[in-house]
Amino acid sequence: MFRLLCGALVAVVITGSHATAQEVNITPDTASASIEINGELIQIERIQDTSHQLTSEFTKTSRPCPPFCIHPIAAAPGVSTVGEIEVISFLENEVAGGTGLLIDSRVPAWFAKGSIPGAVNVPFAALEETNPYRLEIIKALGATQSGDGWNFDNAMQLTLFCNGPWCDQSPRSIRSLLAAGYPAEKINYYRGGMQLWLLLGLTVNTPNT
């Protein structure tokens, strides 16, 4: 998993394409975003079939709570909550510039079913203090050890997500990062997660396919 994270810290080039003749755009002025990661071009756009409906487990409305409770809009004090446009902009700017990372905090089995293009899988448990490789992950995010603590001046900007407003995996990751000293201002929380990403018909990348 550590090798996977390190391999993801590469330059990403994203170019937004303006509205074309297609019917379903991302915004009135943006039809899609083209992303190049490790020489592979990924396109983020919306499903063009206006009659399309969700048919997966993301159609459920009433998961048992606990554990699947509705989470507040803010994951933690000082952490910014963002939406889909901001996630795409984060890919265009921070990830493309090598200063940011989009993190899918879900367990690998969920990640394998499909994720946001450009995301890397860092399961929430990997950031917990009990993980012996946690320090290496924090270093891979750009932090450096300073005495008994950490220096986060050059640490990456992060945007974390999981399955949606009923999923606690990205909030748990965020709390673990904050407990390690990661600055709240360097962390974003995409609360909508895969639930809203799929609901809006945005492109999903299935790893290894």
C-alpha positions as CSV (number, residue, x, y, z in Angstrom):
1,M,0.0,0.0,0.0
2,F,2.9,2.4,0.8
3,R,4.4,1.7,-2.7
4,L,1.0,2.5,-4.2
5,L,0.8,5.8,-2.4
6,C,4.3,6.8,-3.4
7,G,3.6,5.8,-7.0
8,A,0.7,8.2,-7.0
9,L,2.7,11.2,-6.0
10,V,3.5,12.1,-9.6
11,A,2.8,15.0,-11.9
12,V,-0.8,15.1,-13.3
13,V,-1.8,17.3,-16.2
14,I,-5.5,18.2,-16.4
15,T,-7.1,20.3,-19.1
16,G,-10.7,21.4,-19.0
17,S,-12.7,21.3,-22.2
18,H,-15.4,23.9,-22.8
19,A,-19.0,23.1,-23.5
20,T,-19.6,21.2,-26.8
21,A,-22.7,19.9,-28.4
22,Q,-23.3,17.3,-25.7
23,E,-26.4,17.6,-23.6
24,V,-25.1,17.0,-20.1
25,N,-22.2,19.2,-19.1
26,I,-20.5,19.5,-15.8
27,T,-21.2,23.3,-15.7
28,P,-22.6,25.5,-18.4
29,D,-19.1,26.3,-19.6
30,T,-17.4,23.0,-19.0
31,A,-18.3,19.7,-20.8
32,S,-15.5,17.6,-19.3
33,A,-12.0,17.5,-17.9
34,S,-9.1,15.5,-19.4
35,I,-6.6,14.1,-17.0
36,E,-3.2,12.6,-17.8
37,I,-1.8,10.4,-15.0
38,N,1.4,8.4,-15.7
39,G,0.8,8.8,-19.4
40,E,-2.8,7.6,-19.2
41,L,-5.5,10.0,-20.3
42,I,-8.6,9.9,-18.1
43,Q,-11.8,11.8,-18.9
44,I,-14.2,13.2,-16.3
45,E,-17.6,13.9,-17.7
46,R,-21.2,13.1,-16.9
47,I,-23.3,10.2,-18.3
48,Q,-25.1,11.5,-21.4
49,D,-28.2,9.3,-21.1
50,T,-30.7,11.6,-19.5
51,S,-32.9,8.6,-18.5
52,H,-30.0,6.8,-16.7
53,Q,-30.7,5.7,-13.1
54,L,-28.5,4.2,-10.3
55,T,-29.0,0.5,-9.9
56,S,-26.2,-0.4,-7.4
57,E,-26.0,-0.4,-3.6
58,F,-25.9,3.4,-3.8
59,T,-29.7,3.4,-4.4
60,K,-30.3,2.5,-0.8
61,T,-31.9,5.2,1.4
62,S,-32.0,3.5,4.8
63,R,-28.8,1.9,6.0
64,P,-28.8,0.9,9.7
65,C,-27.5,3.6,12.0
66,P,-25.2,2.9,13.7
67,P,-22.9,2.4,12.0
68,F,-24.2,4.1,8.8
69,C,-25.3,7.4,10.4
70,I,-25.5,10.8,8.7
71,H,-22.4,12.8,9.2
72,P,-22.2,16.6,9.8
73,I,-21.2,18.8,7.0
74,A,-17.8,19.6,8.8
75,A,-15.5,16.7,9.5
76,A,-13.4,18.7,12.0
77,P,-12.7,22.3,13.0
78,G,-10.6,24.0,10.3
79,V,-11.1,21.3,7.7
80,S,-12.9,22.6,4.5
81,T,-15.8,20.7,3.1
82,V,-16.0,20.7,-0.7
83,G,-18.3,19.6,-3.5
84,E,-17.8,18.1,-6.9
85,I,-16.7,21.2,-8.7
86,E,-14.1,21.8,-6.1
87,V,-12.8,18.2,-6.3
88,I,-12.3,18.7,-10.1
89,S,-10.6,22.0,-9.5
90,F,-8.4,20.3,-6.9
91,L,-7.3,17.8,-9.5
92,E,-6.7,20.6,-12.1
93,N,-4.6,22.7,-9.7
94,E,-3.1,21.0,-6.7
95,V,-2.8,17.5,-8.1
96,A,-1.7,18.7,-11.5
97,G,0.9,21.0,-9.8
98,G,2.2,18.1,-7.6
99,T,1.2,19.8,-4.4
100,G,-2.0,17.8,-3.7
101,L,-3.4,14.3,-3.4
102,L,-7.0,13.0,-3.8
103,I,-7.4,10.2,-1.3
104,D,-10.1,7.5,-1.4
105,S,-10.3,6.5,2.3
106,R,-12.3,3.3,1.8
107,V,-11.2,-0.2,2.3
108,P,-9.6,-1.8,-0.9
109,A,-12.7,-3.9,-1.7
110,W,-14.8,-0.7,-2.2
111,F,-12.0,1.1,-4.1
112,A,-11.8,-1.9,-6.5
113,K,-15.5,-1.4,-7.4
114,G,-14.8,2.0,-8.7
115,S,-13.4,5.4,-7.6
116,I,-13.0,9.0,-8.7
117,P,-10.4,9.2,-11.5
118,G,-7.1,10.4,-10.1
119,A,-7.7,9.2,-6.6
120,V,-5.4,6.9,-4.7
121,N,-6.5,4.4,-2.1
122,V,-5.2,5.0,1.4
123,P,-7.6,3.0,3.6
124,F,-8.6,4.8,6.8
125,A,-7.0,2.1,9.0
126,A,-3.6,2.8,7.4
127,L,-3.6,6.2,9.0
128,E,-4.5,5.0,12.5
129,E,-1.7,5.1,15.1
130,T,-1.7,1.3,15.4
131,N,-0.5,0.9,11.8
132,P,3.3,0.3,11.9
133,Y,3.7,1.9,8.5
134,R,1.8,5.1,9.4
135,L,5.0,7.2,9.8
136,E,6.1,6.2,6.3
137,I,2.8,7.3,4.9
138,I,2.9,10.6,6.6
139,K,6.5,11.1,5.2
140,A,5.2,10.2,1.8
141,L,2.7,13.0,2.1
142,G,5.5,15.4,2.4
143,A,5.9,15.8,6.2
144,T,9.4,15.7,7.7
145,Q,10.3,14.7,11.3
146,S,11.5,17.5,13.4
147,G,12.8,16.4,16.8
148,D,10.0,14.6,18.5
149,G,7.4,16.1,16.2
150,W,6.7,16.8,12.6
151,N,7.2,19.7,10.2
152,F,4.3,20.0,7.7
153,D,5.5,23.1,5.8
154,N,5.9,21.1,2.6
155,A,3.2,18.6,3.3
156,M,0.7,18.0,0.5
157,Q,-2.8,19.5,0.3
158,L,-5.3,16.6,0.7
159,T,-8.8,16.0,-0.3
160,L,-10.4,12.9,1.3
161,F,-13.7,11.1,0.5
162,C,-15.4,7.8,1.0
163,N,-18.9,6.5,0.2
164,G,-20.9,9.6,1.1
165,P,-22.6,11.4,3.9
166,W,-23.4,8.1,5.7
167,C,-19.7,6.8,5.5
168,D,-17.3,7.4,8.4
169,Q,-14.1,6.2,6.7
170,S,-12.9,9.6,5.5
171,P,-13.8,11.4,8.7
172,R,-11.8,8.8,10.6
173,S,-8.9,9.4,8.3
174,I,-9.1,13.1,8.8
175,R,-9.2,12.7,12.6
176,S,-6.1,10.4,12.4
177,L,-4.3,12.9,10.3
178,L,-5.1,15.8,12.7
179,A,-4.1,13.7,15.7
180,A,-0.7,13.2,14.0
181,G,-0.4,17.0,13.7
182,Y,-1.4,17.4,10.0
183,P,-2.6,21.0,9.6
184,A,-6.4,21.3,9.2
185,E,-5.9,24.0,6.6
186,K,-4.2,21.4,4.4
187,I,-7.1,19.0,4.5
188,N,-10.4,19.1,2.5
189,Y,-13.4,16.8,3.1
190,Y,-15.5,15.7,0.1
191,R,-18.6,14.7,2.1
192,G,-20.7,13.7,-0.9
193,G,-18.2,11.0,-1.8
194,M,-19.1,8.2,-4.2
195,Q,-22.8,8.5,-3.4
196,L,-23.2,12.0,-4.9
197,W,-20.4,11.5,-7.5
198,L,-22.5,8.6,-8.9
199,L,-25.8,10.4,-8.5
200,L,-24.5,13.2,-10.7
201,G,-23.4,10.7,-13.3
202,L,-19.7,11.6,-13.1
203,T,-17.0,9.3,-14.5
204,V,-15.9,6.4,-12.3
205,N,-12.6,4.7,-12.8
206,T,-12.4,1.0,-12.0
207,P,-8.7,0.1,-11.1
208,N,-7.0,-2.5,-13.1
209,T,-9.6,-2.6,-15.9
